[in-house]
Amino acid sequence: MSDKDDWVVWNGSLGVLDVAAMGRVEHDPSGRTAWLAAPYDVVGPFSLDELETIGRVAFGACLVMSRRKWQDDQIELRIEAREKRRAFAVRFREPDDDSAHRALLELPFEGELTTVEINSAFRRLAKSAHPDVGGSHDDYCRLTEARDALLERAYSVN
């Protein structure tokens, strides 16, 4: 590869992949220092010699790498980035108070719920809450909302 080739830019924290050309390259006794071309010209300085030897260099949240290195490493990099983004998002998610949903579906207030438990409780109560069997539309909608919220939480835990 040479400084004239396009390089892959991977920002795992955002899940963004792009291709960029090499911008400014400076030569000095210790080697070549480079920056990417616009719009990624903020990425740099980094060692172009290291990039060409190893196949990738880290710069902030980005990895600059050869196309070949991206092809070889992309699955692991995408998985790692997705797990980091999920872990980061969980830190800011407010804990859900699902006690109202549990009460509505007559489920225990403590412990993890399985999807089978949630769906069984919903079906049992929906038999009398559904408008087609004399229940009210609003009651049925509340049961559906409670089921959906609890299922979403159960799936996010697993």
C-alpha positions as CSV (number, residue, x, y, z in Angstrom):
1,M,0.0,0.0,0.0
2,S,1.1,3.6,-0.5
3,D,0.1,6.9,0.7
4,K,-1.8,7.3,-2.6
5,D,-4.2,4.5,-1.8
6,D,-7.6,4.8,0.0
7,W,-7.7,3.7,3.6
8,V,-10.7,2.4,5.7
9,V,-11.8,4.5,8.6
10,W,-13.7,2.7,11.2
11,N,-15.4,4.5,14.1
12,G,-16.7,1.7,16.3
13,S,-18.2,4.0,18.9
14,L,-20.6,5.3,16.2
15,G,-20.6,2.2,14.0
16,V,-19.5,4.3,11.0
17,L,-17.3,2.9,8.2
18,D,-15.9,5.1,5.5
19,V,-13.0,5.2,3.0
20,A,-10.5,8.1,3.0
21,A,-7.5,9.1,1.1
22,M,-4.2,10.0,2.8
23,G,-3.8,13.8,3.1
24,R,-0.6,15.5,4.3
25,V,2.5,13.3,4.7
26,E,5.6,14.7,6.4
27,H,9.0,12.9,6.2
28,D,11.5,13.2,9.0
29,P,14.4,11.1,10.3
30,S,12.1,9.0,12.5
31,G,9.8,8.1,9.6
32,R,6.6,9.4,7.9
33,T,3.9,11.2,9.8
34,A,0.5,11.4,8.1
35,W,-3.0,12.9,8.3
36,L,-6.0,11.8,6.4
37,A,-7.5,14.0,3.6
38,A,-10.6,16.1,4.2
39,P,-13.2,15.6,5.6
40,Y,-11.1,13.4,7.9
41,D,-8.2,15.8,8.1
42,V,-8.6,15.9,11.9
43,V,-7.4,12.3,12.0
44,G,-3.6,12.6,12.4
45,P,-0.8,12.8,13.0
46,F,-0.1,9.1,13.0
47,S,2.8,7.0,11.8
48,L,2.3,6.1,8.1
49,D,5.1,3.6,8.5
50,E,3.3,1.8,11.3
51,L,0.0,1.9,9.3
52,E,1.7,0.2,6.3
53,T,3.6,-2.3,8.4
54,I,0.8,-3.4,10.9
55,G,-2.2,-2.7,8.7
56,R,-4.0,-0.4,11.1
57,V,-3.4,2.4,13.6
58,A,-5.8,3.7,16.3
59,F,-6.5,7.4,16.4
60,G,-9.0,8.5,19.1
61,A,-12.2,6.5,18.5
62,C,-11.2,5.6,15.0
63,L,-9.1,2.9,13.4
64,V,-7.4,3.7,10.1
65,M,-6.6,0.5,8.3
66,S,-5.9,-1.1,5.0
67,R,-8.8,-2.6,3.1
68,R,-7.2,-6.1,3.5
69,K,-7.0,-5.6,7.3
70,W,-10.6,-4.5,7.4
71,Q,-11.7,-7.6,5.5
72,D,-9.8,-9.8,7.9
73,D,-10.9,-8.1,11.1
74,Q,-14.3,-6.6,10.4
75,I,-16.5,-9.2,12.1
76,E,-14.6,-9.0,15.4
77,L,-14.4,-5.2,15.2
78,R,-18.2,-4.9,14.6
79,I,-19.1,-7.3,17.4
80,E,-16.7,-5.5,19.8
81,A,-18.1,-2.1,18.9
82,R,-21.7,-3.2,19.2
83,E,-21.0,-4.6,22.7
84,K,-19.3,-1.4,23.8
85,R,-22.2,0.8,22.5
86,R,-24.7,-1.4,24.3
87,A,-22.7,-1.2,27.6
88,F,-22.5,2.5,27.2
89,A,-26.2,3.0,26.5
90,V,-27.1,0.8,29.5
91,R,-25.2,3.1,31.8
92,F,-27.6,6.0,31.0
93,R,-30.8,4.0,30.8
94,E,-33.0,4.8,33.7
95,P,-34.1,1.7,35.6
96,D,-37.5,0.7,34.5
97,D,-40.1,0.3,37.2
98,D,-42.2,-2.4,35.8
99,S,-44.3,-3.0,38.9
100,A,-47.5,-1.5,37.3
101,H,-47.1,-3.8,34.3
102,R,-46.5,-6.8,36.5
103,A,-49.6,-5.9,38.6
104,L,-51.8,-5.5,35.6
105,L,-50.8,-8.9,34.3
106,E,-51.0,-10.4,37.8
107,L,-47.3,-11.4,37.8
108,P,-44.9,-11.6,40.7
109,F,-43.2,-8.2,41.6
110,E,-39.8,-9.8,42.2
111,G,-37.4,-11.8,40.0
112,E,-36.9,-12.1,36.3
113,L,-39.8,-13.1,34.1
114,T,-39.7,-15.4,31.2
115,T,-41.4,-14.7,27.9
116,V,-43.6,-17.8,28.5
117,E,-44.8,-16.4,31.9
118,I,-45.5,-13.0,30.3
119,N,-47.4,-14.4,27.3
120,S,-49.3,-16.9,29.5
121,A,-50.5,-14.2,31.8
122,F,-51.5,-12.0,28.9
123,R,-53.5,-14.7,27.2
124,R,-55.2,-15.7,30.4
125,L,-56.4,-12.1,31.1
126,A,-57.0,-11.2,27.4
127,K,-59.7,-13.9,27.3
128,S,-62.0,-11.7,29.4
129,A,-60.6,-8.2,28.6
130,H,-60.9,-8.4,24.8
131,P,-63.8,-6.3,23.4
132,D,-65.1,-9.3,21.3
133,V,-65.9,-11.1,24.6
134,G,-67.4,-8.1,26.4
135,G,-64.2,-6.5,27.7
136,S,-63.2,-2.9,27.1
137,H,-61.0,-1.7,24.4
138,D,-59.0,0.4,26.8
139,D,-58.4,-2.5,29.2
140,Y,-57.2,-4.7,26.4
141,C,-54.9,-2.0,25.2
142,R,-53.4,-1.6,28.7
143,L,-52.8,-5.4,28.9
144,T,-51.1,-5.3,25.5
145,E,-48.9,-2.4,26.5
146,A,-47.9,-4.1,29.7
147,R,-47.1,-7.4,27.9
148,D,-45.1,-5.6,25.2
149,A,-43.1,-3.6,27.8
150,L,-42.3,-6.7,29.9
151,L,-41.4,-8.7,26.8
152,E,-39.0,-5.9,25.6
153,R,-37.3,-5.9,29.0
154,A,-37.1,-9.7,29.0
155,Y,-35.5,-9.8,25.5
156,S,-33.0,-7.0,26.5
157,V,-31.9,-9.0,29.5
158,N,-31.2,-12.2,27.5
